[in-house]
Amino acid sequence: MQVPFLDLKAQYNSIKNEVNEAIQEVLDNTAYILGNSVKNFEKEFARAHDVKHCVGLSSGTDGNHLALWALGLKPGDEVIIPANTFIATAWGATLCGAKPVFVDCDPESYNIDPNKVEAAITSRTKAIVAVHLYGQPADMDPLREISKAKNIHLVEDCAQSHLAEYKGKKTGGLSEAASFSFYPGKNLGAYGEAGAICTNDDELADYFLKLREHGQSKKYYHQTYGHNYRMEGIQGAVLGVKLKYLSHWTEGRRNVAKKYREHLGNFDKIKLPTEMSYAKHVYHLYVIQVQPTLDVKKNSEVRDKLKDYLQEKGIATGLHYPVPLHLQECFRDLGYKEGDFPETEKLAFTGLSLPMFPELTDEQIKYVADSIKEFFLKN
């Protein structure tokens, strides 16, 4: 049996006619950059996440940058970022000339550990980035308390958390500004690069609109520095169609996670992801850990063998992320070393992402689970 890691073709086929009609409308109107398709999507996406403003962008990385740029981050400033995240989170700081300061993750949620944040704050700290990793919201209340007490900004990276909830409230409206990615493989994915930034602050929203379009609010009249971070009309059209199905697809992902727990919940060779009591997890990724209580380096070898075994069985898996940010070559000058963030490193060396998409069948899920058990029986 073949089990892909992600099946974008199955999703496309289910909405093919609607998507093609929406794209054709953009072509007929020649509204290739921004336009009504983007405006309509921005309005509906803001409504879906209970925020006042959504500004469509050309990528999620743009949103990470704009959030900190608009809040005044500059060279010499520091930004606290979880070591366990995709590198685009850190680019938000570096593109402003600021320094990323990494913090370890919580061993259960895999998100930034609020208990480690305060010790990382210095007189140069100007912001904290809360990443809702794998689809699970970060623990926002303690982060908001720290932010308020220290008078530093708090923003969200929601690249993997479309429609996720923290204590009944959607991610994207839990801080001053929140970036979203619509990379094709995301829970809500475009047919190319696309992103957005959300906020409840009217002034920030207006500033985002200027920054994404060369610092202008009127063509050729530039009030501030800016950039070209505009969303394409075709991506707005595609996302507008797909947004209507996002809630249904999200429940599909949650059902897949439930089935994995039913098949693997009592299997002590692996650790399954924990859905925190305060969270509604949307399972962008389903990351297990291989024998996480034993020696990490030995477990890494077992993880790699398991990955190869599943590949031989026709099951595609992923590694998110095999090299933590603090050990990346590009951040060598920051002075971090192996052992600085043990929980992040444990996840990097022993974590394995299983197939996760709404269209996975019960038969495929059982095949994945049975193959994992089979591997450990043989090894």
N, C-alpha and C positions, 0 to 999 in steps of 0.2 A: 504493500500500500504506500502511496505517496502522500505525504503531509507537508505542504509548503509552510514556510514561516508566516507568510502573509499572502493573501490571494486578492490582489486588486482587480484582476480581470473578472472574478465572480461578482464583486461589488459593482463594477461598471456595467456588466451585462444586466444586472437587476434594475438599473435606472438609465439604460442606454438611450432610449428615445427622448426622455426629458432632458438629459445632458446635451444631446446633439441639437435639440431645438433651442436650448439656451445659448449654446455656442453660436449657432447659426444667426440668432438675433443680434449678437454682438457683431458678427461679420457683416450682416446686412446694414447695421447702423454705423459701422466703422468706428465704434467707440472702443478703441483698443487699449487705452490707458485710462484708468478710473472710469467715469461714466456712470450711468444709471445702475448697471449690474453691480458695481462695487458699492454705490450708495445704498441700494436696497439690501445687499448682504450686510453691510455695516449696521444698518438699523435692526435687522433681524437677529444678528449675532449678539448685539448689545442686549436686546430683549431676552434672548435665551439665557444670558448670563447675569441678568438683573443688574446691569450697569447703565449709566447714562450715555456713555460715549464709546464707540468703537471706531478706530481709524485703520483702514486697510493698508497693508504694507507689502513690500516685495519679498519679505522673508521674516521668520521669527527672530533671526539674529538682528535684523533692523530694529525690532521692538526692544530687544535687550539694550541696544545702544541708545535708542531714543528715550527710553525710560530714565536712564541715568543722565544723558545729555541735557534733557529738559529740566532736570532737577539740579543742574549746575555742577555736576561732577567735573573735575579738572585735574591736570597733572599734579601729583603730590598727594592727592586724596587716596583713601583706602576704601575698598568695598569688600564686605564679608560675604563669602560664597561657599557653598558646600563643596567639599572635595569630590563627592560622589555626584557627578552630573556630566552632561555632554559639554564639550569645550565652548560651545556657542554662548553659554551662560557667562563665561569669563570674558568673552570678547566685548560684552556690554561695558565692562570696566576698562579694558585696555584701549578700546576705541576712543574713550574719553581721556586717555593718558593716565588713568588711575591705576592703582596697584590692587590686584586681587589678593585677598587674604583668606586662606582656606580653613575650613572647619570640618571636623569629622561628622559622620552621619549617625543617626540613632540606629541601633542594631535591629529594631523591629519594623519601624516605618521606612527605613532606608533614606529618609530625608534629613536635612540639616538638624543637628541636635541642639535644641535651644539652650541646654545646660552648658554647652561648650562656647556659645557665642560671646558672652560677656567678657570672658578672659581674652578674647581676640581683639576687643575694642581698644583703640588707642586715641590719642588726640587728633589723629588724622582720619579716623573712620567717619565716613559721611553717609554710608548706606549699607543695608543688609538686603541680599537677594534670597527670597524664599522660593526654592524650586519644588514644584509638586511632582516629584519624580515617579516615573512608571505609571502615573495616573492616580497616585494617592496624595491628597493634600498634606502639606507640611503643617505642623502644629503652630497655628498662627497666633493664638492668644499670648503665649509667653514672648513671642517675637515682637508683637505689638507693644507689650509692656516695656521691653528693653528699648525699642525704638523711641517710645515716648519719653522714658526716663533719661535716655542719653541724648535726646534731641537729634536723632539721625533718621534718615529716610528708610522706608521699607517698601520694596517692590516685589512683584511676583514674576516668576518664569513659569508660565502655564503651557509650555510647548506640548506637554503630554497629558494635560488635565482637562480637556474639553468636557464640560458639564459635571465635573467632579464637585463634591460638596464637602465643606468643613462646617460641622455643627449646623447643618441644614442650609448653609449659604454657599452659593456657587463660587468657585475660584474665579479670579478675574476682577472681583470687586472687594477684595479683602485687604487692600493696601492702596497706596497712592497711585500706582500704575501697574499694569500687568501685560506682559507680552504673550502672544500666542503664535505658534507655528502651524502652518498648513502644508508642511512638506507631505508629499503624496502618501507616505506610510503612516501618517498620524491618524488618530481616531476620526478627525475631520481633515481630509487631505485634498489638496488642489491637484490639478493635472500639470504640475510644474512647481516652481517656487512661489510661496506666498506666506504672509503673516499678518498680524494685527497687533494693535496696542489698545487697551481698554482703560478707562478711568471714570471716576465720578466727579472729577474736578473740571469745571467749565474752562478755566484759564489754561490748565494743562492740555486739555483737548484741543483748544485753539492753537496752542504752541506746537503740538504734534502735527497738526494740519500744515502749519508753515514749514516745519522742519522737513517733512517728507517731500515737500515740493519746492526745494531750492530757497527756502526762507521767505517765500512770498505768499500773500493772501490775495493779491491781484497780479495778473500776469505781467512780468517784467518789472515789478516794483518789489524789491527785496528788502524787507524790514530787518532781517537777521541772517546770520549764517544758516545754511541748510544743507540738504543733500537730496538725491533722487531716490526716494524709498517708496515710490508709488506702486500700487497693486495694478496688475493688468486686468482689463475688462473681461477677458475670457476666464481668468481665475475667479473673479467675482461671480460670474455666471455659474460656473461649475460648483463653487462653494454654496451659492444660493440654493441650488437644487439639492445638494447633499445635506445641507443643514436640516432640511425637512425630515430626514431619516436618522439624524444623529441620535436622538433619544432611543429609538428602536435598536439601532446598532449598539448603543451603550449597554442596553439591557442584554443584548446578545453576548457581549463580552463578559458581562457579569455572570451570565449563565455558564459560559465556558469555564470561568474561574471556579464556579460552584462544582462543576463536573470534575475538574481536576482535583479539588479537595475531596470529593467523594471517592475517587479512585486512589489517591495518594496520601490522604490525610493521616493514615496510621502507619505510613511507611517511614521508618526511622533513619533510613540512609540519606534522606534529603530533608531540607527545611523548606516549607512552602511560604509564600508571602503572607504577611499578616495584614488584615484589614483593620485599621485602628478604630477604636470605639467612636471617635469623633468624625470619622471619614466615610464618605461614599466614594469608593475606589472605582475608577473607570477602566482599569486594566489596559492601558496602552501596551504595557509589557507584562508578561507573567514570568518573573524571575525566581527560580529555585536556587538553593545553595546545596552543594554536595558535601555531606558529612561535616557540617560547619563546626563541630566541637573538637575535631582532631587537628593535626598539624596542617597549617594553611598551605604550605608548599606541596606537601603530599596530596592534599585535597585538590590542588590545582591540577596535578597530574591525572587524578581520577576524573576530574571534570572534563579535561581534554579528551580522555579515553571515552567517556560517556558521549561526548559530542560526536566523536568519530563513529562510535557504535550506532548512534541514532541516525547519522548520515547514511551509513551502510543499510539501515533499515528503511531508508527513504524519508526520514523525518528531518526537516531543516530546523536548525536552532540558531541562536545568536548570542553574542557576548556584549553586555552593556554594563560596564565598559571595562575592557581588559587592562587599560593603563589609567590609573587615577590621575586627576588633573595635577596634583602636586608632584607627580613623578614624570610628567610630560617633559620632553626635551626643551620645548619652547619656554618653560617656566623654571629652567634650571637656575637662573640667576636669582630666583626668590629664596633659594637656600633650603628648600625642603628635602627630606630624605625618606627612604623606606622605613616604616615603623612609626612615622609621625601621626598617621591617622589609621589605627588598626582596624576599625570597623569598615571603613571604606576599602582598605586593602583586602580584607577578608572577602568582601563581596566581589571585588574585581577578580580575585584569584579563584574563587569557588562558585561564582554565580553563573547560571546558564538560563537563557531566555527560551522558553518553550513556544511552540506555535500559538499565536493568539490573534484571532479575528472572528467576527460575528458568525461567519458562515461555516465554521468548523462543525463537523457532524459528531454525533455521539460516538459513532464507530471510530472516527479518527482520534477523538480524545482518548478513548479506551485503548486504542492501539499505541498511542504515545505513552500512556501510563504503564501498560503491560510491557512495553519495550524497555522502559526505565527499570522496572522490577527485574526483568530478565537479565539486564546487564549486571546488576548487583548480585544476582544469584550465580552468575558465571564468574564473577570477579570477587 
